[in-house]
Amino acid sequence: MLRKTMLFFHVVGTIMYIGTILAHIASGIIAGSDVHAVYNTAIFQETTAYIFILPGIVLKTISGFVMFSLYPEKPLWLKIKIGLAVFLAFNAFFLLTPLMPELRVLAEESLKAGHLTGAYKAKEHTATVVGMSNAIPLVLAVVLGVFKPGFKLKKS
């Protein structure tokens, strides 16, 4: 029952985390270079990072560690998945989320200036690069969790 409960929390945390990231990507695309839309998007992204991304990644990571502890033998795919979870949590807490208030302030300054400032564009570029660095680890973690590959070499 513990494993099923943790799996439930893991799936919910993953949905919160990945779903909000997709909403961030979509809202950024929709906002484009319209200063008012960019400002509102910055508010949306900062708020949803605190409401969904951080709690989602905490839920996903803690439940993942509990499920990890339930495996009597730790297969390689699971060790890799745990490592990826730690990397993604670090990025979320220490790299991406701290950029959100800065982006909001810079978007507000851009709104007052009537155009997107160079400072906003530079910080937004940094956030995009950091966010993109999550793409491969995130997809790999999901693939490992779903397919649980053996990584066993055939003996000849």
FIKOLZA-1660 file (N, C-alpha, C; in steps of 0.1 Angstrom, whole numbers, plus 5000, padded with zeros to 4 digits):
% residues 156
   i   px   py   pz ch aa at
   1 5008 4988 5000  A  M  N
   1 5000 5000 5000  A  M CA
   1 5009 5013 5000  A  M  C
   2 5020 5012 5007  A  L  N
   2 5029 5024 5008  A  L CA
   2 5034 5027 4994  A  L  C
   3 5038 5016 4986  A  R  N
   3 5043 5019 4973  A  R CA
   3 5033 5025 4964  A  R  C
   4 5021 5021 4964  A  K  N
   4 5010 5026 4956  A  K CA
   4 5007 5041 4960  A  K  C
   5 5007 5044 4973  A  T  N
   5 5005 5057 4978  A  T CA
   5 5016 5066 4973  A  T  C
   6 5028 5062 4974  A  M  N
   6 5040 5070 4970  A  M CA
   6 5039 5072 4955  A  M  C
   7 5035 5062 4947  A  L  N
   7 5034 5063 4933  A  L CA
   7 5024 5073 4929  A  L  C
   8 5013 5073 4937  A  F  N
   8 5002 5083 4935  A  F CA
   8 5008 5097 4937  A  F  C
   9 5015 5100 4948  A  F  N
   9 5021 5113 4951  A  F CA
   9 5032 5116 4940  A  F  C
  10 5039 5106 4936  A  H  N
  10 5049 5108 4925  A  H CA
  10 5043 5113 4912  A  H  C
  11 5032 5107 4908  A  V  N
  11 5025 5111 4896  A  V CA
  11 5019 5125 4898  A  V  C
  12 5013 5128 4909  A  V  N
  12 5007 5141 4911  A  V CA
  12 5018 5152 4911  A  V  C
  13 5029 5149 4918  A  G  N
  13 5040 5158 4918  A  G CA
  13 5046 5161 4904  A  G  C
  14 5047 5150 4896  A  T  N
  14 5052 5151 4882  A  T CA
  14 5042 5159 4874  A  T  C
  15 5029 5157 4875  A  I  N
  15 5020 5165 4868  A  I CA
  15 5020 5180 4871  A  I  C
  16 5021 5182 4884  A  M  N
  16 5022 5196 4889  A  M CA
  16 5035 5203 4883  A  M  C
  17 5046 5196 4883  A  Y  N
  17 5059 5201 4878  A  Y CA
  17 5059 5203 4863  A  Y  C
  18 5056 5192 4856  A  I  N
  18 5057 5193 4842  A  I CA
  18 5046 5201 4836  A  I  C
  19 5034 5200 4841  A  G  N
  19 5023 5207 4836  A  G CA
  19 5025 5222 4837  A  G  C
  20 5031 5227 4848  A  T  N
  20 5033 5241 4850  A  T CA
  20 5045 5246 4841  A  T  C
  21 5054 5237 4839  A  I  N
  21 5065 5241 4829  A  I CA
  21 5059 5243 4815  A  I  C
  22 5051 5234 4811  A  L  N
  22 5044 5236 4798  A  L CA
  22 5036 5248 4797  A  L  C
  23 5029 5252 4808  A  A  N
  23 5021 5264 4809  A  A CA
  23 5031 5276 4808  A  A  C
  24 5042 5275 4814  A  H  N
  24 5052 5286 4814  A  H CA
  24 5057 5288 4799  A  H  C
  25 5060 5277 4793  A  I  N
  25 5065 5278 4779  A  I CA
  25 5054 5284 4770  A  I  C
  26 5041 5279 4771  A  A  N
  26 5030 5284 4763  A  A CA
  26 5028 5299 4766  A  A  C
  27 5028 5303 4779  A  S  N
  27 5025 5317 4782  A  S CA
  27 5036 5326 4777  A  S  C
  28 5048 5322 4777  A  G  N
  28 5059 5330 4771  A  G CA
  28 5058 5332 4756  A  G  C
  29 5053 5321 4750  A  I  N
  29 5051 5322 4735  A  I CA
  29 5040 5331 4732  A  I  C
  30 5029 5330 4739  A  I  N
  30 5017 5338 4737  A  I CA
  30 5020 5353 4740  A  I  C
  31 5028 5356 4750  A  A  N
  31 5031 5370 4754  A  A CA
  31 5040 5376 4743  A  A  C
  32 5049 5369 4737  A  G  N
  32 5057 5374 4726  A  G CA
  32 5065 5386 4731  A  G  C
  33 5064 5397 4724  A  S  N
  33 5072 5409 4728  A  S CA
  33 5063 5421 4733  A  S  C
  34 5050 5418 4735  A  D  N
  34 5040 5427 4740  A  D CA
  34 5044 5430 4755  A  D  C
  35 5047 5442 4758  A  V  N
  35 5052 5445 4771  A  V CA
  35 5042 5442 4782  A  V  C
  36 5029 5446 4780  A  H  N
  36 5019 5443 4790  A  H CA
  36 5017 5428 4792  A  H  C
  37 5017 5421 4781  A  A  N
  37 5016 5406 4782  A  A CA
  37 5028 5400 4788  A  A  C
  38 5040 5405 4786  A  V  N
  38 5052 5400 4792  A  V CA
  38 5051 5402 4807  A  V  C
  39 5047 5414 4811  A  Y  N
  39 5046 5417 4825  A  Y CA
  39 5036 5407 4832  A  Y  C
  40 5024 5406 4826  A  N  N
  40 5014 5396 4832  A  N CA
  40 5019 5382 4832  A  N  C
  41 5026 5378 4822  A  T  N
  41 5032 5365 4821  A  T CA
  41 5042 5363 4832  A  T  C
  42 5050 5373 4835  A  A  N
  42 5060 5372 4845  A  A CA
  42 5054 5370 4859  A  A  C
  43 5043 5377 4861  A  I  N
  43 5035 5375 4874  A  I CA
  43 5030 5361 4874  A  I  C
  44 5024 5356 4863  A  F  N
  44 5018 5343 4863  A  F CA
  44 5029 5332 4865  A  F  C
  45 5040 5334 4859  A  Q  N
  45 5051 5324 4860  A  Q CA
  45 5057 5324 4874  A  Q  C
  46 5059 5335 4880  A  E  N
  46 5064 5335 4893  A  E CA
  46 5054 5329 4903  A  E  C
  47 5042 5333 4902  A  T  N
  47 5032 5327 4911  A  T CA
  47 5030 5312 4910  A  T  C
  48 5029 5308 4898  A  T  N
  48 5027 5293 4896  A  T CA
  48 5040 5285 4899  A  T  C
  49 5051 5291 4898  A  A  N
  49 5064 5284 4903  A  A CA
  49 5063 5281 4917  A  A  C
  50 5058 5291 4925  A  Y  N
  50 5056 5288 4940  A  Y CA
  50 5045 5279 4943  A  Y  C
  51 5034 5280 4935  A  I  N
  51 5022 5272 4939  A  I CA
  51 5023 5258 4933  A  I  C
  52 5029 5256 4921  A  F  N
  52 5029 5243 4915  A  F CA
  52 5043 5236 4913  A  F  C
  53 5052 5244 4908  A  I  N
  53 5065 5238 4905  A  I CA
  53 5073 5233 4917  A  I  C
  54 5075 5242 4926  A  L  N
  54 5083 5238 4938  A  L CA
  54 5076 5228 4947  A  L  C
  55 5063 5229 4950  A  P  N
  55 5056 5218 4957  A  P CA
  55 5056 5205 4949  A  P  C
  56 5054 5206 4936  A  G  N
  56 5054 5194 4928  A  G CA
  56 5067 5187 4928  A  G  C
  57 5078 5194 4927  A  I  N
  57 5091 5188 4927  A  I CA
  57 5094 5182 4940  A  I  C
  58 5090 5189 4951  A  V  N
  58 5092 5183 4965  A  V CA
  58 5084 5170 4966  A  V  C
  59 5072 5170 4962  A  L  N
  59 5063 5158 4962  A  L CA
  59 5069 5147 4954  A  L  C
  60 5073 5150 4942  A  K  N
  60 5079 5141 4933  A  K CA
  60 5092 5135 4938  A  K  C
  61 5101 5143 4944  A  T  N
  61 5114 5139 4949  A  T CA
  61 5113 5131 4961  A  T  C
  62 5105 5135 4971  A  I  N
  62 5103 5128 4983  A  I CA
  62 5097 5114 4981  A  I  C
  63 5086 5114 4973  A  S  N
  63 5080 5101 4970  A  S CA
  63 5089 5092 4962  A  S  C
  64 5097 5098 4954  A  G  N
  64 5107 5090 4946  A  G CA
  64 5118 5084 4955  A  G  C
  65 5122 5092 4965  A  F  N
  65 5132 5086 4975  A  F CA
  65 5126 5075 4983  A  F  C
  66 5113 5077 4987  A  V  N
  66 5106 5066 4995  A  V CA
  66 5105 5054 4986  A  V  C
  67 5101 5055 4974  A  M  N
  67 5100 5043 4965  A  M CA
  67 5113 5037 4963  A  M  C
  68 5124 5045 4961  A  F  N
  68 5137 5040 4960  A  F CA
  68 5141 5032 4971  A  F  C
  69 5137 5036 4983  A  S  N
  69 5141 5028 4995  A  S CA
  69 5134 5015 4996  A  S  C
  70 5122 5014 4989  A  L  N
  70 5115 5002 4990  A  L CA
  70 5120 4991 4980  A  L  C
  71 5129 4994 4971  A  Y  N
  71 5135 4984 4962  A  Y CA
  71 5146 4977 4970  A  Y  C
  72 5145 4964 4971  A  P  N
  72 5155 4957 4978  A  P CA
  72 5169 4957 4971  A  P  C
  73 5168 4957 4958  A  E  N
  73 5180 4958 4949  A  E CA
  73 5177 4970 4940  A  E  C
  74 5187 4979 4940  A  K  N
  74 5186 4992 4933  A  K CA
  74 5191 4990 4919  A  K  C
  75 5182 4989 4909  A  P  N
  75 5187 4987 4895  A  P CA
  75 5193 5001 4890  A  P  C
  76 5201 5000 4880  A  L  N
  76 5208 5011 4874  A  L CA
  76 5199 5022 4870  A  L  C
  77 5188 5018 4863  A  W  N
  77 5179 5029 4858  A  W CA
  77 5173 5037 4870  A  W  C
  78 5171 5031 4881  A  L  N
  78 5165 5037 4893  A  L CA
  78 5176 5047 4899  A  L  C
  79 5188 5043 4899  A  K  N
  79 5199 5051 4905  A  K CA
  79 5200 5064 4896  A  K  C
  80 5200 5062 4883  A  I  N
  80 5201 5073 4873  A  I CA
  80 5189 5082 4875  A  I  C
  81 5177 5076 4876  A  K  N
  81 5165 5085 4878  A  K CA
  81 5166 5093 4891  A  K  C
  82 5171 5087 4902  A  I  N
  82 5172 5095 4914  A  I CA
  82 5182 5106 4912  A  I  C
  83 5193 5103 4905  A  G  N
  83 5203 5114 4902  A  G CA
  83 5197 5125 4894  A  G  C
  84 5189 5122 4884  A  L  N
  84 5182 5132 4876  A  L CA
  84 5173 5140 4884  A  L  C
  85 5166 5133 4894  A  A  N
  85 5156 5140 4902  A  A CA
  85 5163 5151 4911  A  A  C
  86 5175 5147 4916  A  V  N
  86 5183 5157 4924  A  V CA
  86 5187 5168 4916  A  V  C
  87 5192 5166 4904  A  F  N
  87 5196 5176 4894  A  F CA
  87 5184 5186 4891  A  F  C
  88 5173 5180 4888  A  L  N
  88 5161 5188 4885  A  L CA
  88 5156 5197 4897  A  L  C
  89 5157 5191 4909  A  A  N
  89 5152 5198 4921  A  A CA
  89 5162 5209 4924  A  A  C
  90 5175 5207 4922  A  F  N
  90 5185 5217 4924  A  F CA
  90 5182 5229 4914  A  F  C
  91 5180 5226 4901  A  N  N
  91 5178 5236 4891  A  N CA
  91 5165 5244 4895  A  N  C
  92 5155 5237 4899  A  A  N
  92 5142 5244 4902  A  A CA
  92 5144 5253 4914  A  A  C
  93 5150 5249 4925  A  F  N
  93 5151 5256 4937  A  F CA
  93 5162 5267 4937  A  F  C
  94 5173 5264 4931  A  F  N
  94 5184 5273 4932  A  F CA
  94 5188 5281 4919  A  F  C
  95 5182 5277 4908  A  L  N
  95 5185 5284 4895  A  L CA
  95 5173 5291 4889  A  L  C
  96 5163 5283 4886  A  L  N
  96 5151 5288 4879  A  L CA
  96 5142 5297 4888  A  L  C
  97 5138 5292 4899  A  T  N
  97 5128 5299 4907  A  T CA
  97 5134 5313 4912  A  T  C
  98 5146 5313 4916  A  P  N
  98 5152 5326 4920  A  P CA
  98 5152 5337 4909  A  P  C
  99 5151 5332 4896  A  L  N
  99 5151 5341 4885  A  L CA
  99 5137 5348 4883  A  L  C
 100 5127 5341 4888  A  M  N
 100 5113 5346 4886  A  M CA
 100 5110 5360 4892  A  M  C
 101 5114 5363 4904  A  P  N
 101 5112 5377 4909  A  P CA
 101 5120 5387 4901  A  P  C
 102 5132 5383 4898  A  E  N
 102 5140 5392 4890  A  E CA
 102 5134 5395 4876  A  E  C
 103 5128 5385 4870  A  L  N
 103 5122 5387 4857  A  L CA
 103 5109 5395 4858  A  L  C
 104 5102 5393 4869  A  R  N
 104 5090 5402 4872  A  R CA
 104 5094 5416 4873  A  R  C
 105 5104 5419 4881  A  V  N
 105 5108 5433 4883  A  V CA
 105 5113 5439 4870  A  V  C
 106 5121 5431 4863  A  L  N
 106 5126 5436 4850  A  L CA
 106 5114 5438 4840  A  L  C
 107 5104 5430 4840  A  A  N
 107 5093 5431 4832  A  A CA
 107 5085 5444 4835  A  A  C
 108 5084 5447 4848  A  E  N
 108 5077 5459 4853  A  E CA
 108 5085 5471 4848  A  E  C
 109 5098 5471 4849  A  E  N
 109 5106 5482 4844  A  E CA
 109 5105 5484 4829  A  E  C
 110 5103 5472 4822  A  S  N
 110 5101 5473 4807  A  S CA
 110 5087 5479 4805  A  S  C
 111 5078 5476 4813  A  L  N
 111 5064 5481 4811  A  L CA
 111 5065 5497 4813  A  L  C
 112 5072 5501 4823  A  K  N
 112 5073 5516 4825  A  K CA
 112 5081 5522 4813  A  K  C
 113 5091 5515 4808  A  A  N
 113 5099 5521 4797  A  A CA
 113 5091 5520 4784  A  A  C
 114 5081 5512 4783  A  G  N
 114 5073 5510 4771  A  G CA
 114 5078 5501 4761  A  G  C
 115 5089 5494 4764  A  H  N
 115 5095 5484 4755  A  H CA
 115 5103 5474 4764  A  H  C
 116 5106 5462 4759  A  L  N
 116 5114 5453 4766  A  L CA
 116 5129 5458 4767  A  L  C
 117 5134 5459 4779  A  T  N
 117 5147 5464 4781  A  T CA
 117 5157 5454 4778  A  T  C
 118 5170 5458 4776  A  G  N
 118 5181 5449 4774  A  G CA
 118 5183 5440 4786  A  G  C
 119 5181 5446 4798  A  A  N
 119 5183 5438 4811  A  A CA
 119 5172 5427 4811  A  A  C
 120 5160 5430 4808  A  Y  N
 120 5149 5420 4808  A  Y CA
 120 5153 5409 4798  A  Y  C
 121 5157 5413 4785  A  K  N
 121 5160 5403 4775  A  K CA
 121 5172 5394 4779  A  K  C
 122 5182 5400 4786  A  A  N
 122 5193 5392 4790  A  A CA
 122 5189 5382 4801  A  A  C
 123 5181 5386 4810  A  K  N
 123 5177 5377 4821  A  K CA
 123 5168 5366 4816  A  K  C
 124 5159 5370 4807  A  E  N
 124 5150 5361 4801  A  E CA
 124 5157 5350 4793  A  E  C
 125 5168 5354 4786  A  H  N
 125 5177 5345 4779  A  H CA
 125 5183 5335 4789  A  H  C
 126 5188 5340 4800  A  T  N
 126 5194 5331 4810  A  T CA
 126 5184 5321 4815  A  T  C
 127 5172 5326 4818  A  A  N
 127 5161 5317 4823  A  A CA
 127 5158 5306 4812  A  A  C
 128 5158 5310 4800  A  T  N
 128 5155 5301 4789  A  T CA
 128 5166 5290 4788  A  T  C
 129 5178 5294 4789  A  V  N
 129 5189 5285 4788  A  V CA
 129 5189 5275 4800  A  V  C
 130 5187 5280 4812  A  V  N
 130 5186 5271 4824  A  V CA
 130 5174 5262 4822  A  V  C
 131 5163 5267 4818  A  G  N
 131 5151 5259 4816  A  G CA
 131 5153 5248 4805  A  G  C
 132 5160 5252 4795  A  M  N
 132 5163 5242 4784  A  M CA
 132 5173 5231 4789  A  M  C
 133 5181 5234 4799  A  S  N
 133 5190 5224 4804  A  S CA
 133 5183 5213 4812  A  S  C
 134 5170 5216 4815  A  N  N
 134 5162 5206 4822  A  N CA
 134 5155 5196 4812  A  N  C
 135 5154 5200 4799  A  A  N
 135 5146 5192 4790  A  A CA
 135 5151 5177 4789  A  A  C
 136 5164 5175 4786  A  I  N
 136 5169 5161 4784  A  I CA
 136 5168 5153 4797  A  I  C
 137 5173 5159 4808  A  P  N
 137 5171 5151 4821  A  P CA
 137 5157 5148 4824  A  P  C
 138 5148 5157 4822  A  L  N
 138 5134 5155 4825  A  L CA
 138 5128 5144 4816  A  L  C
 139 5130 5144 4803  A  V  N
 139 5125 5134 4794  A  V CA
 139 5132 5121 4798  A  V  C
 140 5145 5121 4801  A  L  N
 140 5151 5108 4804  A  L CA
 140 5146 5102 4817  A  L  C
 141 5143 5111 4827  A  A  N
 141 5138 5106 4840  A  A CA
 141 5124 5099 4837  A  A  C
 142 5116 5106 4829  A  V  N
 142 5102 5100 4826  A  V CA
 142 5104 5087 4819  A  V  C
 143 5112 5086 4809  A  V  N
 143 5114 5074 4801  A  V CA
 143 5119 5063 4810  A  V  C
 144 5129 5066 4819  A  L  N
 144 5134 5056 4828  A  L CA
 144 5123 5051 4837  A  L  C
 145 5115 5060 4842  A  G  N
 145 5104 5056 4851  A  G CA
 145 5094 5048 4845  A  G  C
 146 5091 5050 4832  A  V  N
 146 5080 5043 4825  A  V CA
 146 5085 5029 4820  A  V  C
 147 5097 5029 4814  A  F  N
 147 5102 5017 4807  A  F CA
 147 5111 5008 4816  A  F  C
 148 5117 5014 4826  A  K  N
 148 5126 5007 4835  A  K CA
 148 5135 4997 4828  A  K  C
 149 5144 5002 4819  A  P  N
 149 5152 4994 4811  A  P CA
 149 5162 4986 4820  A  P  C
 150 5166 4974 4815  A  G  N
 150 5175 4966 4823  A  G CA
 150 5190 4970 4822  A  G  C
 151 5194 4976 4811  A  F  N
 151 5208 4979 4808  A  F CA
 151 5217 4967 4810  A  F  C
 152 5212 4955 4807  A  K  N
 152 5221 4943 4808  A  K CA
 152 5227 4940 4795  A  K  C
 153 5240 4937 4796  A  L  N
 153 5247 4932 4784  A  L CA
 153 5245 4917 4782  A  L  C
 154 5243 4913 4770  A  K  N
 154 5242 4899 4767  A  K CA
 154 5255 4892 4768  A  K  C
 155 5255 4881 4774  A  K  N
 155 5268 4873 4774  A  K CA
 155 5269 4865 4762  A  K  C
 156 5281 4865 4756  A  S  N
 156 5283 4857 4744  A  S CA
 156 5287 4843 4746  A  S  C
% end
